Amino acid sequence: MPQLDTSTWFITITTALPTLYLITQLKLLNMHYYQPPQQKNPHKQTPNNHWQLKWTKIYLPYSQPQQ
């Protein structure tokens, strides 16, 4: 039965680890984690809707007991 040749494992592992690290760093470098905050325009007019001026909550009626 042939023996497993492990002489190249050290070189393979030592070159794979920095390569994986560099690929990860390059991918993280291109990611955008957040959007910078946008400045609000003070001259922008919002539409005048009556439901925006007050807080309302609609409750469903309780189920009535059967008589």
All heavy atoms as TSV, in Angstrom:
chain	resi	resn	atom	element	x	y	z
A	1	MET	N	N	0.852	-1.173	0.000
A	1	MET	CA	C	0.000	0.000	0.000
A	1	MET	C	C	0.899	1.238	0.000
A	1	MET	O	O	1.805	1.332	0.828
A	1	MET	CB	C	-0.894	-0.026	1.246
A	1	MET	CG	C	-1.764	1.188	1.373
A	1	MET	SD	S	-2.844	1.105	2.808
A	1	MET	CE	C	-4.195	0.213	2.119
A	2	PRO	N	N	0.634	2.194	-0.910
A	2	PRO	CA	C	1.514	3.380	-0.989
A	2	PRO	C	C	1.294	4.316	0.200
A	2	PRO	O	O	0.203	4.405	0.751
A	2	PRO	CB	C	1.106	4.033	-2.298
A	2	PRO	CG	C	-0.258	3.542	-2.570
A	2	PRO	CD	C	-0.366	2.186	-1.952
A	3	GLN	N	N	2.367	4.978	0.550
A	3	GLN	CA	C	2.313	5.934	1.658
A	3	GLN	C	C	1.842	7.299	1.147
A	3	GLN	O	O	2.071	7.659	-0.006
A	3	GLN	CB	C	3.702	6.079	2.289
A	3	GLN	CG	C	4.179	4.833	2.996
A	3	GLN	CD	C	3.343	4.536	4.229
A	3	GLN	OE1	O	2.958	5.431	4.953
A	3	GLN	NE2	N	3.054	3.260	4.442
A	4	LEU	N	N	1.186	8.067	2.026
A	4	LEU	CA	C	0.700	9.390	1.678
A	4	LEU	C	C	1.875	10.360	1.711
A	4	LEU	O	O	2.580	10.479	2.716
A	4	LEU	CB	C	-0.380	9.828	2.665
A	4	LEU	CG	C	-1.004	11.189	2.417
A	4	LEU	CD1	C	-1.712	11.202	1.071
A	4	LEU	CD2	C	-1.978	11.531	3.520
A	5	ASP	N	N	2.094	11.058	0.616
A	5	ASP	CA	C	3.202	12.009	0.518
A	5	ASP	C	C	2.759	13.352	1.102
A	5	ASP	O	O	1.915	14.042	0.533
A	5	ASP	CB	C	3.612	12.171	-0.944
A	5	ASP	CG	C	4.819	13.078	-1.085
A	5	ASP	OD1	O	5.533	13.278	-0.078
A	5	ASP	OD2	O	5.023	13.599	-2.194
A	6	THR	N	N	3.321	13.719	2.239
A	6	THR	CA	C	2.936	14.971	2.907
A	6	THR	C	C	4.021	16.033	2.795
A	6	THR	O	O	3.976	17.034	3.502
A	6	THR	CB	C	2.649	14.703	4.388
A	6	THR	OG1	O	3.823	14.165	4.998
A	6	THR	CG2	C	1.490	13.746	4.562
A	7	SER	N	N	4.959	15.860	1.901
A	7	SER	CA	C	6.072	16.808	1.821
A	7	SER	C	C	5.635	18.172	1.288
A	7	SER	O	O	6.266	19.186	1.589
A	7	SER	CB	C	7.187	16.230	0.944
A	7	SER	OG	O	6.704	16.039	-0.374
A	8	THR	N	N	4.571	18.247	0.505
A	8	THR	CA	C	4.163	19.535	-0.063
A	8	THR	C	C	3.058	20.211	0.751
A	8	THR	O	O	2.621	21.302	0.395
A	8	THR	CB	C	3.653	19.331	-1.501
A	8	THR	OG1	O	2.557	18.427	-1.476
A	8	THR	CG2	C	4.752	18.781	-2.382
A	9	TRP	N	N	2.611	19.585	1.816
A	9	TRP	CA	C	1.521	20.170	2.588
A	9	TRP	C	C	1.917	21.490	3.235
A	9	TRP	O	O	1.127	22.425	3.269
A	9	TRP	CB	C	1.074	19.193	3.673
A	9	TRP	CG	C	0.231	18.059	3.150
A	9	TRP	CD1	C	0.076	17.680	1.852
A	9	TRP	CD2	C	-0.575	17.187	3.925
A	9	TRP	NE1	N	-0.758	16.617	1.767
A	9	TRP	CE2	C	-1.184	16.275	3.024
A	9	TRP	CE3	C	-0.824	17.053	5.278
A	9	TRP	CZ2	C	-2.038	15.272	3.452
A	9	TRP	CZ3	C	-1.676	16.055	5.694
A	9	TRP	CH2	C	-2.278	15.173	4.790
A	10	PHE	N	N	3.110	21.584	3.757
A	10	PHE	CA	C	3.538	22.804	4.435
A	10	PHE	C	C	3.547	23.981	3.466
A	10	PHE	O	O	3.045	25.070	3.788
A	10	PHE	CB	C	4.924	22.618	5.063
A	10	PHE	CG	C	5.430	23.848	5.754
A	10	PHE	CD1	C	4.912	24.216	6.983
A	10	PHE	CD2	C	6.404	24.643	5.168
A	10	PHE	CE1	C	5.365	25.358	7.622
A	10	PHE	CE2	C	6.859	25.774	5.796
A	10	PHE	CZ	C	6.347	26.138	7.027
A	11	ILE	N	N	4.071	23.797	2.290
A	11	ILE	CA	C	4.123	24.872	1.292
A	11	ILE	C	C	2.705	25.240	0.847
A	11	ILE	O	O	2.374	26.427	0.700
A	11	ILE	CB	C	4.993	24.446	0.096
A	11	ILE	CG1	C	6.438	24.259	0.549
A	11	ILE	CG2	C	4.917	25.464	-1.027
A	11	ILE	CD1	C	7.318	23.622	-0.492
A	12	THR	N	N	1.865	24.250	0.658
A	12	THR	CA	C	0.491	24.506	0.217
A	12	THR	C	C	-0.282	25.304	1.259
A	12	THR	O	O	-0.973	26.280	0.928
A	12	THR	CB	C	-0.233	23.176	-0.054
A	12	THR	OG1	O	0.534	22.419	-0.993
A	12	THR	CG2	C	-1.615	23.410	-0.598
A	13	ILE	N	N	-0.159	24.926	2.517
A	13	ILE	CA	C	-0.892	25.622	3.582
A	13	ILE	C	C	-0.341	27.024	3.787
A	13	ILE	O	O	-1.101	27.988	3.945
A	13	ILE	CB	C	-0.842	24.799	4.880
A	13	ILE	CG1	C	-1.653	23.518	4.704
A	13	ILE	CG2	C	-1.364	25.599	6.070
A	13	ILE	CD1	C	-1.515	22.524	5.825
A	14	THR	N	N	0.977	27.166	3.772
A	14	THR	CA	C	1.560	28.485	4.016
A	14	THR	C	C	1.303	29.458	2.862
A	14	THR	O	O	1.335	30.665	3.073
A	14	THR	CB	C	3.074	28.379	4.269
A	14	THR	OG1	O	3.690	27.686	3.186
A	14	THR	CG2	C	3.364	27.702	5.577
A	15	THR	N	N	1.064	28.982	1.682
A	15	THR	CA	C	0.708	29.898	0.593
A	15	THR	C	C	-0.797	30.123	0.519
A	15	THR	O	O	-1.247	31.180	0.061
A	15	THR	CB	C	1.214	29.368	-0.761
A	15	THR	OG1	O	0.695	28.063	-0.983
A	15	THR	CG2	C	2.724	29.350	-0.813
A	16	ALA	N	N	-1.585	29.168	0.963
A	16	ALA	CA	C	-3.034	29.320	0.903
A	16	ALA	C	C	-3.538	30.317	1.939
A	16	ALA	O	O	-4.469	31.084	1.650
A	16	ALA	CB	C	-3.716	27.971	1.105
A	17	LEU	N	N	-2.965	30.334	3.119
A	17	LEU	CA	C	-3.440	31.239	4.165
A	17	LEU	C	C	-3.262	32.716	3.793
A	17	LEU	O	O	-4.218	33.488	3.903
A	17	LEU	CB	C	-2.757	30.913	5.493
A	17	LEU	CG	C	-3.198	29.595	6.135
A	17	LEU	CD1	C	-2.416	29.329	7.413
A	17	LEU	CD2	C	-4.685	29.619	6.416
A	18	PRO	N	N	-2.094	33.176	3.351
A	18	PRO	CA	C	-1.998	34.584	2.944
A	18	PRO	C	C	-2.876	34.906	1.731
A	18	PRO	O	O	-3.408	36.007	1.626
A	18	PRO	CB	C	-0.520	34.775	2.614
A	18	PRO	CG	C	0.191	33.681	3.274
A	18	PRO	CD	C	-0.771	32.546	3.360
A	19	THR	N	N	-3.035	33.951	0.835
A	19	THR	CA	C	-3.876	34.185	-0.331
A	19	THR	C	C	-5.329	34.388	0.094
A	19	THR	O	O	-5.995	35.322	-0.382
A	19	THR	CB	C	-3.772	33.008	-1.308
A	19	THR	OG1	O	-2.396	32.811	-1.645
A	19	THR	CG2	C	-4.575	33.261	-2.551
A	20	LEU	N	N	-5.829	33.541	0.968
A	20	LEU	CA	C	-7.188	33.702	1.468
A	20	LEU	C	C	-7.354	35.005	2.238
A	20	LEU	O	O	-8.387	35.674	2.148
A	20	LEU	CB	C	-7.579	32.516	2.348
A	20	LEU	CG	C	-7.759	31.192	1.613
A	20	LEU	CD1	C	-7.994	30.071	2.607
A	20	LEU	CD2	C	-8.910	31.293	0.630
A	21	TYR	N	N	-6.327	35.386	2.994
A	21	TYR	CA	C	-6.380	36.640	3.728
A	21	TYR	C	C	-6.461	37.827	2.762
A	21	TYR	O	O	-7.265	38.745	2.960
A	21	TYR	CB	C	-5.147	36.765	4.639
A	21	TYR	CG	C	-5.072	38.080	5.359
A	21	TYR	CD1	C	-5.872	38.317	6.467
A	21	TYR	CD2	C	-4.215	39.087	4.924
A	21	TYR	CE1	C	-5.808	39.523	7.135
A	21	TYR	CE2	C	-4.150	40.296	5.581
A	21	TYR	CZ	C	-4.955	40.508	6.687
A	21	TYR	OH	O	-4.905	41.706	7.337
A	22	LEU	N	N	-5.658	37.823	1.725
A	22	LEU	CA	C	-5.677	38.917	0.758
A	22	LEU	C	C	-6.993	38.986	-0.010
A	22	LEU	O	O	-7.533	40.070	-0.248
A	22	LEU	CB	C	-4.510	38.773	-0.222
A	22	LEU	CG	C	-3.133	39.060	0.354
A	22	LEU	CD1	C	-2.055	38.759	-0.666
A	22	LEU	CD2	C	-3.050	40.504	0.802
A	23	ILE	N	N	-7.549	37.851	-0.378
A	23	ILE	CA	C	-8.835	37.846	-1.077
A	23	ILE	C	C	-9.927	38.405	-0.170
A	23	ILE	O	O	-10.762	39.207	-0.608
A	23	ILE	CB	C	-9.178	36.418	-1.547
A	23	ILE	CG1	C	-8.227	36.008	-2.677
A	23	ILE	CG2	C	-10.618	36.318	-1.997
A	23	ILE	CD1	C	-8.343	34.561	-3.080
A	24	THR	N	N	-9.895	38.028	1.097
A	24	THR	CA	C	-10.887	38.546	2.045
A	24	THR	C	C	-10.748	40.049	2.215
A	24	THR	O	O	-11.741	40.777	2.235
A	24	THR	CB	C	-10.740	37.846	3.406
A	24	THR	OG1	O	-10.798	36.434	3.209
A	24	THR	CG2	C	-11.823	38.279	4.368
A	25	GLN	N	N	-9.522	40.527	2.323
A	25	GLN	CA	C	-9.306	41.960	2.488
A	25	GLN	C	C	-9.765	42.739	1.257
A	25	GLN	O	O	-10.332	43.822	1.385
A	25	GLN	CB	C	-7.828	42.240	2.778
A	25	GLN	CG	C	-7.358	41.763	4.124
A	25	GLN	CD	C	-8.095	42.450	5.250
A	25	GLN	OE1	O	-8.305	43.647	5.229
A	25	GLN	NE2	N	-8.507	41.670	6.229
A	26	LEU	N	N	-9.512	42.205	0.078
A	26	LEU	CA	C	-9.950	42.886	-1.137
A	26	LEU	C	C	-11.475	42.929	-1.235
A	26	LEU	O	O	-12.051	43.920	-1.688
A	26	LEU	CB	C	-9.354	42.205	-2.370
A	26	LEU	CG	C	-7.856	42.411	-2.571
A	26	LEU	CD1	C	-7.361	41.564	-3.720
A	26	LEU	CD2	C	-7.573	43.885	-2.827
A	27	LYS	N	N	-12.128	41.869	-0.829
A	27	LYS	CA	C	-13.595	41.871	-0.856
A	27	LYS	C	C	-14.166	42.839	0.172
A	27	LYS	O	O	-15.145	43.534	-0.083
A	27	LYS	CB	C	-14.137	40.465	-0.614
A	27	LYS	CG	C	-13.970	39.569	-1.812
A	27	LYS	CD	C	-14.715	38.273	-1.606
A	27	LYS	CE	C	-14.644	37.413	-2.831
A	27	LYS	NZ	N	-15.454	37.892	-3.926
A	28	LEU	N	N	-13.574	42.896	1.360
A	28	LEU	CA	C	-14.052	43.823	2.378
A	28	LEU	C	C	-13.773	45.276	2.006
A	28	LEU	O	O	-14.511	46.178	2.409
A	28	LEU	CB	C	-13.405	43.502	3.728
A	28	LEU	CG	C	-13.849	42.202	4.385
A	28	LEU	CD1	C	-13.054	41.952	5.657
A	28	LEU	CD2	C	-15.326	42.249	4.688
A	29	LEU	N	N	-12.726	45.502	1.255
A	29	LEU	CA	C	-12.385	46.856	0.840
A	29	LEU	C	C	-13.436	47.428	-0.096
A	29	LEU	O	O	-13.710	48.631	-0.082
A	29	LEU	CB	C	-11.020	46.849	0.149
A	29	LEU	CG	C	-10.437	48.183	-0.280
A	29	LEU	CD1	C	-10.137	49.026	0.942
A	29	LEU	CD2	C	-9.177	47.954	-1.077
A	30	ASN	N	N	-14.065	46.589	-0.894
A	30	ASN	CA	C	-15.056	47.044	-1.856
A	30	ASN	C	C	-16.465	47.112	-1.295
A	30	ASN	O	O	-17.376	47.546	-1.996
A	30	ASN	CB	C	-15.052	46.125	-3.083
A	30	ASN	CG	C	-13.764	46.266	-3.852
A	30	ASN	OD1	O	-13.157	47.330	-3.864
A	30	ASN	ND2	N	-13.338	45.200	-4.483
A	31	MET	N	N	-16.667	46.688	-0.052
A	31	MET	CA	C	-18.014	46.719	0.529
A	31	MET	C	C	-18.315	48.113	1.065
A	31	MET	O	O	-17.430	48.816	1.554
A	31	MET	CB	C	-18.134	45.702	1.662
A	31	MET	CG	C	-18.190	44.280	1.187
A	31	MET	SD	S	-18.363	43.114	2.541
A	31	MET	CE	C	-19.965	43.568	3.162
A	32	HIS	N	N	-19.585	48.489	0.981
A	32	HIS	CA	C	-20.053	49.750	1.550
A	32	HIS	C	C	-20.936	49.402	2.742
A	32	HIS	O	O	-21.996	48.806	2.584
A	32	HIS	CB	C	-20.846	50.549	0.513
A	32	HIS	CG	C	-20.025	50.883	-0.692
A	32	HIS	ND1	N	-19.021	51.816	-0.669
A	32	HIS	CD2	C	-20.051	50.389	-1.945
A	32	HIS	CE1	C	-18.470	51.889	-1.865
A	32	HIS	NE2	N	-19.078	51.028	-2.659
A	33	TYR	N	N	-20.487	49.778	3.925
A	33	TYR	CA	C	-21.190	49.373	5.129
A	33	TYR	C	C	-22.404	50.244	5.422
A	33	TYR	O	O	-23.379	49.801	5.955
A	33	TYR	CB	C	-20.253	49.395	6.329
A	33	TYR	CG	C	-19.206	48.320	6.246
A	33	TYR	CD1	C	-17.906	48.618	5.897
A	33	TYR	CD2	C	-19.540	47.007	6.515
A	33	TYR	CE1	C	-16.956	47.629	5.813
A	33	TYR	CE2	C	-18.598	46.007	6.437
A	33	TYR	CZ	C	-17.305	46.335	6.091
A	33	TYR	OH	O	-16.373	45.357	6.008
A	34	TYR	N	N	-22.338	51.524	5.096
A	34	TYR	CA	C	-23.436	52.422	5.404
A	34	TYR	C	C	-23.455	53.541	4.377
A	34	TYR	O	O	-22.471	53.830	3.716
A	34	TYR	CB	C	-23.289	53.005	6.807
A	34	TYR	CG	C	-22.063	53.881	6.960
A	34	TYR	CD1	C	-22.135	55.249	6.752
A	34	TYR	CD2	C	-20.831	53.343	7.308
A	34	TYR	CE1	C	-21.016	56.046	6.867
A	34	TYR	CE2	C	-19.709	54.129	7.432
A	34	TYR	CZ	C	-19.806	55.487	7.207
A	34	TYR	OH	O	-18.701	56.280	7.324
A	35	GLN	N	N	-24.600	54.195	4.288
A	35	GLN	CA	C	-24.731	55.350	3.431
A	35	GLN	C	C	-24.480	56.603	4.273
A	35	GLN	O	O	-24.968	56.700	5.395
A	35	GLN	CB	C	-26.139	55.412	2.823
A	35	GLN	CG	C	-26.439	54.264	1.888
A	35	GLN	CD	C	-25.642	54.373	0.605
A	35	GLN	OE1	O	-25.288	55.470	0.177
A	35	GLN	NE2	N	-25.343	53.245	0.008
A	36	PRO	N	N	-23.752	57.557	3.765
A	36	PRO	CA	C	-23.580	58.790	4.534
A	36	PRO	C	C	-24.925	59.509	4.666
A	36	PRO	O	O	-25.757	59.438	3.764
A	36	PRO	CB	C	-22.585	59.610	3.703
A	36	PRO	CG	C	-22.603	59.002	2.359
A	36	PRO	CD	C	-23.020	57.578	2.511
A	37	PRO	N	N	-25.147	60.184	5.774
A	37	PRO	CA	C	-26.440	60.834	5.969
A	37	PRO	C	C	-26.657	61.938	4.942
A	37	PRO	O	O	-25.740	62.680	4.601
A	37	PRO	CB	C	-26.366	61.389	7.384
A	37	PRO	CG	C	-24.935	61.360	7.751
A	37	PRO	CD	C	-24.255	60.338	6.897
A	38	GLN	N	N	-27.895	62.026	4.462
A	38	GLN	CA	C	-28.247	63.045	3.495
A	38	GLN	C	C	-28.702	64.297	4.241
A	38	GLN	O	O	-29.377	64.230	5.259
A	38	GLN	CB	C	-29.378	62.541	2.585
A	38	GLN	CG	C	-29.030	61.278	1.831
A	38	GLN	CD	C	-27.969	61.529	0.772
A	38	GLN	OE1	O	-27.886	62.611	0.222
A	38	GLN	NE2	N	-27.167	60.525	0.510
A	39	GLN	N	N	-28.360	65.450	3.701
A	39	GLN	CA	C	-28.811	66.698	4.310
A	39	GLN	C	C	-30.251	66.964	3.912
A	39	GLN	O	O	-30.643	66.754	2.765
A	39	GLN	CB	C	-27.923	67.852	3.867
A	39	GLN	CG	C	-26.530	67.784	4.434
A	39	GLN	CD	C	-25.728	69.036	4.082
A	39	GLN	OE1	O	-26.197	69.882	3.348
A	39	GLN	NE2	N	-24.531	69.124	4.607
A	40	LYS	N	N	-31.025	67.440	4.876
A	40	LYS	CA	C	-32.419	67.747	4.603
A	40	LYS	C	C	-32.511	69.117	3.935
A	40	LYS	O	O	-31.792	70.043	4.289
A	40	LYS	CB	C	-33.230	67.743	5.887
A	40	LYS	CG	C	-33.360	66.376	6.498
A	40	LYS	CD	C	-34.248	66.426	7.710
A	40	LYS	CE	C	-34.394	65.046	8.306
A	40	LYS	NZ	N	-35.235	65.070	9.498
A	41	ASN	N	N	-33.416	69.189	3.001
A	41	ASN	CA	C	-33.645	70.445	2.316
A	41	ASN	C	C	-34.677	71.245	3.119
A	41	ASN	O	O	-35.830	70.836	3.218
A	41	ASN	CB	C	-34.150	70.179	0.894
A	41	ASN	CG	C	-34.232	71.443	0.075
A	41	ASN	OD1	O	-33.947	72.528	0.559
A	41	ASN	ND2	N	-34.636	71.286	-1.163
A	42	PRO	N	N	-34.306	72.405	3.697
A	42	PRO	CA	C	-35.275	73.146	4.514
A	42	PRO	C	C	-36.387	73.783	3.683
A	42	PRO	O	O	-37.430	74.144	4.209
A	42	PRO	CB	C	-34.419	74.207	5.207
A	42	PRO	CG	C	-33.228	74.368	4.345
A	42	PRO	CD	C	-32.998	73.024	3.675
A	43	HIS	N	N	-36.184	73.915	2.394
A	43	HIS	CA	C	-37.177	74.552	1.542
A	43	HIS	C	C	-38.155	73.550	0.930
A	43	HIS	O	O	-39.059	73.955	0.206
A	43	HIS	CB	C	-36.493	75.342	0.429
A	43	HIS	CG	C	-35.563	76.394	0.949
A	43	HIS	ND1	N	-36.001	77.499	1.654
A	43	HIS	CD2	C	-34.218	76.490	0.905
A	43	HIS	CE1	C	-34.963	78.242	2.002
A	43	HIS	NE2	N	-33.862	77.645	1.563
A	44	LYS	N	N	-37.982	72.308	1.213
A	44	LYS	CA	C	-38.877	71.292	0.671
A	44	LYS	C	C	-40.204	71.346	1.415
A	44	LYS	O	O	-40.248	71.320	2.640
A	44	LYS	CB	C	-38.252	69.903	0.817
A	44	LYS	CG	C	-39.096	68.805	0.238
A	44	LYS	CD	C	-38.423	67.462	0.429
A	44	LYS	CE	C	-39.328	66.369	-0.065
A	44	LYS	NZ	N	-38.764	65.049	0.201
A	45	GLN	N	N	-41.296	71.402	0.670
A	45	GLN	CA	C	-42.611	71.463	1.283
A	45	GLN	C	C	-43.228	70.070	1.310
A	45	GLN	O	O	-43.212	69.366	0.312
A	45	GLN	CB	C	-43.516	72.407	0.513
A	45	GLN	CG	C	-43.065	73.841	0.589
A	45	GLN	CD	C	-44.053	74.764	-0.126
A	45	GLN	OE1	O	-45.025	74.302	-0.685
A	45	GLN	NE2	N	-43.771	76.041	-0.086
A	46	THR	N	N	-43.755	69.722	2.457
A	46	THR	CA	C	-44.429	68.437	2.568
A	46	THR	C	C	-45.895	68.635	2.220
A	46	THR	O	O	-46.463	69.704	2.476
A	46	THR	CB	C	-44.303	67.873	3.989
A	46	THR	OG1	O	-44.870	68.813	4.888
A	46	THR	CG2	C	-42.854	67.617	4.350
A	47	PRO	N	N	-46.531	67.643	1.650
A	47	PRO	CA	C	-47.956	67.798	1.335
A	47	PRO	C	C	-48.772	67.928	2.617
A	47	PRO	O	O	-48.472	67.303	3.635
A	47	PRO	CB	C	-48.298	66.517	0.579
A	47	PRO	CG	C	-47.200	65.569	0.875
A	47	PRO	CD	C	-45.996	66.371	1.214
A	48	ASN	N	N	-49.783	68.758	2.563
A	48	ASN	CA	C	-50.609	69.026	3.730
A	48	ASN	C	C	-51.717	67.983	3.809
A	48	ASN	O	O	-52.783	68.144	3.234
A	48	ASN	CB	C	-51.189	70.435	3.645
A	48	ASN	CG	C	-51.859	70.826	4.941
A	48	ASN	OD1	O	-51.744	70.119	5.934
A	48	ASN	ND2	N	-52.558	71.945	4.932
A	49	ASN	N	N	-51.468	66.914	4.528
A	49	ASN	CA	C	-52.454	65.861	4.718
A	49	ASN	C	C	-52.940	65.924	6.153
A	49	ASN	O	O	-52.154	66.005	7.090
A	49	ASN	CB	C	-51.853	64.481	4.444
A	49	ASN	CG	C	-51.443	64.326	2.998
A	49	ASN	OD1	O	-52.042	64.919	2.114
A	49	ASN	ND2	N	-50.407	63.546	2.764
A	50	HIS	N	N	-54.252	65.872	6.335
A	50	HIS	CA	C	-54.780	65.997	7.686
A	50	HIS	C	C	-54.383	64.828	8.582
A	50	HIS	O	O	-54.325	64.958	9.791
A	50	HIS	CB	C	-56.304	66.155	7.643
A	50	HIS	CG	C	-57.010	64.947	7.135
A	50	HIS	ND1	N	-57.126	64.665	5.802
A	50	HIS	CD2	C	-57.614	63.929	7.796
A	50	HIS	CE1	C	-57.775	63.532	5.644
A	50	HIS	NE2	N	-58.086	63.060	6.824
A	51	TRP	N	N	-54.113	63.655	8.012
A	51	TRP	CA	C	-53.754	62.523	8.862
A	51	TRP	C	C	-52.303	62.574	9.320
A	51	TRP	O	O	-51.898	61.830	10.171
A	51	TRP	CB	C	-54.035	61.210	8.141
A	51	TRP	CG	C	-53.300	61.037	6.843
A	51	TRP	CD1	C	-52.030	60.633	6.675
A	51	TRP	CD2	C	-53.816	61.302	5.544
A	51	TRP	NE1	N	-51.705	60.614	5.352
A	51	TRP	CE2	C	-52.788	61.014	4.626
A	51	TRP	CE3	C	-55.050	61.747	5.064
A	51	TRP	CZ2	C	-52.961	61.172	3.261
A	51	TRP	CZ3	C	-55.200	61.887	3.702
A	51	TRP	CH2	C	-54.165	61.601	2.819
A	52	GLN	N	N	-51.508	63.467	8.762
A	52	GLN	CA	C	-50.139	63.611	9.236
A	52	GLN	C	C	-50.061	64.542	10.441
A	52	GLN	O	O	-49.071	64.562	11.143
A	52	GLN	CB	C	-49.247	64.157	8.123
A	52	GLN	CG	C	-48.988	63.174	7.013
A	52	GLN	CD	C	-48.092	63.761	5.943
A	52	GLN	OE1	O	-47.852	64.944	5.917
A	52	GLN	NE2	N	-47.595	62.912	5.069
A	53	LEU	N	N	-51.089	65.318	10.681
A	53	LEU	CA	C	-51.037	66.289	11.758
A	53	LEU	C	C	-51.417	65.699	13.110
A	53	LEU	O	O	-51.128	66.285	14.137
A	53	LEU	CB	C	-51.977	67.459	11.429
A	53	LEU	CG	C	-51.622	68.206	10.150
A	53	LEU	CD1	C	-52.657	69.278	9.865
A	53	LEU	CD2	C	-50.243	68.817	10.257
A	54	LYS	N	N	-52.102	64.597	13.126
A	54	LYS	CA	C	-52.528	64.035	14.397
A	54	LYS	C	C	-52.264	62.539	14.418
A	54	LYS	O	O	-52.158	61.899	13.381
A	54	LYS	CB	C	-53.996	64.324	14.653
A	54	LYS	CG	C	-54.926	63.724	13.621
A	54	LYS	CD	C	-56.360	64.117	13.894
A	54	LYS	CE	C	-57.268	63.552	12.819
A	54	LYS	NZ	N	-58.646	63.880	13.047
A	55	TRP	N	N	-52.173	62.028	15.616
A	55	TRP	CA	C	-51.942	60.606	15.795
A	55	TRP	C	C	-53.274	59.949	16.064
A	55	TRP	O	O	-54.024	60.354	16.951
A	55	TRP	CB	C	-51.003	60.382	16.971
A	55	TRP	CG	C	-50.695	58.951	17.219
A	55	TRP	CD1	C	-49.760	58.209	16.603
A	55	TRP	CD2	C	-51.335	58.091	18.167
A	55	TRP	NE1	N	-49.760	56.941	17.095
A	55	TRP	CE2	C	-50.717	56.830	18.049
A	55	TRP	CE3	C	-52.348	58.256	19.082
A	55	TRP	CZ2	C	-51.087	55.753	18.820
A	55	TRP	CZ3	C	-52.728	57.183	19.858
A	55	TRP	CH2	C	-52.089	55.943	19.725
A	56	THR	N	N	-53.593	58.964	15.285
A	56	THR	CA	C	-54.845	58.257	15.499
A	56	THR	C	C	-54.564	56.765	15.525
A	56	THR	O	O	-53.632	56.279	14.897
A	56	THR	CB	C	-55.862	58.543	14.378
A	56	THR	OG1	O	-55.281	58.145	13.142
A	56	THR	CG2	C	-56.245	60.003	14.332
A	57	LYS	N	N	-55.409	56.081	16.259
A	57	LYS	CA	C	-55.303	54.638	16.296
A	57	LYS	C	C	-56.713	54.077	16.276
A	57	LYS	O	O	-57.570	54.523	17.040
A	57	LYS	CB	C	-54.572	54.172	17.551
A	57	LYS	CG	C	-54.242	52.703	17.535
A	57	LYS	CD	C	-53.301	52.351	18.670
A	57	LYS	CE	C	-52.900	50.902	18.562
A	57	LYS	NZ	N	-51.965	50.544	19.616
A	58	ILE	N	N	-56.942	53.143	15.409
A	58	ILE	CA	C	-58.271	52.587	15.255
A	58	ILE	C	C	-58.290	51.230	15.939
A	58	ILE	O	O	-57.444	50.375	15.667
A	58	ILE	CB	C	-58.634	52.452	13.767
A	58	ILE	CG1	C	-58.607	53.812	13.111
A	58	ILE	CG2	C	-59.981	51.776	13.614
A	58	ILE	CD1	C	-58.796	53.775	11.615
A	59	TYR	N	N	-59.237	51.066	16.825
A	59	TYR	CA	C	-59.392	49.802	17.522
A	59	TYR	C	C	-60.572	49.047	16.927
A	59	TYR	O	O	-61.609	49.633	16.647
A	59	TYR	CB	C	-59.649	50.027	19.018
A	59	TYR	CG	C	-58.458	50.560	19.755
A	59	TYR	CD1	C	-58.318	51.920	19.979
A	59	TYR	CD2	C	-57.478	49.701	20.219
A	59	TYR	CE1	C	-57.223	52.417	20.660
A	59	TYR	CE2	C	-56.382	50.180	20.892
A	59	TYR	CZ	C	-56.263	51.536	21.113
A	59	TYR	OH	O	-55.187	52.002	21.768
A	60	LEU	N	N	-60.416	47.766	16.782
A	60	LEU	CA	C	-61.540	46.946	16.364
A	60	LEU	C	C	-62.445	46.722	17.564
A	60	LEU	O	O	-61.969	46.579	18.697
A	60	LEU	CB	C	-61.048	45.602	15.815
A	60	LEU	CG	C	-60.252	45.674	14.522
A	60	LEU	CD1	C	-59.718	44.293	14.187
A	60	LEU	CD2	C	-61.126	46.193	13.411
A	61	PRO	N	N	-63.759	46.718	17.357
A	61	PRO	CA	C	-64.652	46.502	18.522
A	61	PRO	C	C	-64.481	45.085	19.071
A	61	PRO	O	O	-64.167	44.151	18.349
A	61	PRO	CB	C	-66.058	46.705	17.929
A	61	PRO	CG	C	-65.882	46.488	16.462
A	61	PRO	CD	C	-64.481	46.887	16.115
A	62	TYR	N	N	-64.689	44.984	20.361
A	62	TYR	CA	C	-64.614	43.676	20.982
A	62	TYR	C	C	-65.755	42.809	20.470
A	62	TYR	O	O	-66.836	43.316	20.118
A	62	TYR	CB	C	-64.714	43.792	22.508
A	62	TYR	CG	C	-63.526	44.473	23.122
A	62	TYR	CD1	C	-63.660	45.662	23.814
A	62	TYR	CD2	C	-62.255	43.924	23.008
A	62	TYR	CE1	C	-62.573	46.295	24.396
A	62	TYR	CE2	C	-61.167	44.535	23.576
A	62	TYR	CZ	C	-61.323	45.718	24.254
A	62	TYR	OH	O	-60.247	46.329	24.817
A	63	SER	N	N	-65.521	41.531	20.431
A	63	SER	CA	C	-66.600	40.651	19.996
A	63	SER	C	C	-67.680	40.642	21.090
A	63	SER	O	O	-67.393	40.503	22.266
A	63	SER	CB	C	-66.082	39.253	19.729
A	63	SER	OG	O	-65.506	38.724	20.893
A	64	GLN	N	N	-68.900	40.826	20.671
A	64	GLN	CA	C	-70.017	40.919	21.611
A	64	GLN	C	C	-70.400	39.516	22.081
A	64	GLN	O	O	-70.396	38.571	21.291
A	64	GLN	CB	C	-71.219	41.572	20.922
A	64	GLN	CG	C	-70.939	42.984	20.445
A	64	GLN	CD	C	-70.725	43.937	21.610
A	64	GLN	OE1	O	-71.329	43.767	22.671
A	64	GLN	NE2	N	-69.839	44.905	21.420
A	65	PRO	N	N	-70.729	39.374	23.361
A	65	PRO	CA	C	-71.184	38.062	23.830
A	65	PRO	C	C	-72.544	37.726	23.206
A	65	PRO	O	O	-73.376	38.612	22.997
A	65	PRO	CB	C	-71.291	38.221	25.350
A	65	PRO	CG	C	-71.342	39.671	25.589
A	65	PRO	CD	C	-70.661	40.343	24.437
A	66	GLN	N	N	-72.738	36.491	22.915
A	66	GLN	CA	C	-73.988	36.084	22.295
A	66	GLN	C	C	-75.115	36.132	23.313
A	66	GLN	O	O	-74.947	35.708	24.452
A	66	GLN	CB	C	-73.856	34.686	21.712
A	66	GLN	CG	C	-72.888	34.625	20.552
A	66	GLN	CD	C	-72.824	33.219	19.962
A	66	GLN	OE1	O	-73.428	32.286	20.487
A	66	GLN	NE2	N	-72.093	33.074	18.876
A	67	GLN	N	N	-76.230	36.669	22.895
A	67	GLN	CA	C	-77.369	36.799	23.816
A	67	GLN	C	C	-78.447	35.798	23.492
A	67	GLN	O	O	-78.664	35.401	22.425
A	67	GLN	CB	C	-77.934	38.205	23.754
A	67	GLN	CG	C	-76.960	39.217	24.257
A	67	GLN	CD	C	-77.513	40.640	24.156
A	67	GLN	OE1	O	-78.525	40.893	23.521
A	67	GLN	NE2	N	-76.817	41.555	24.793
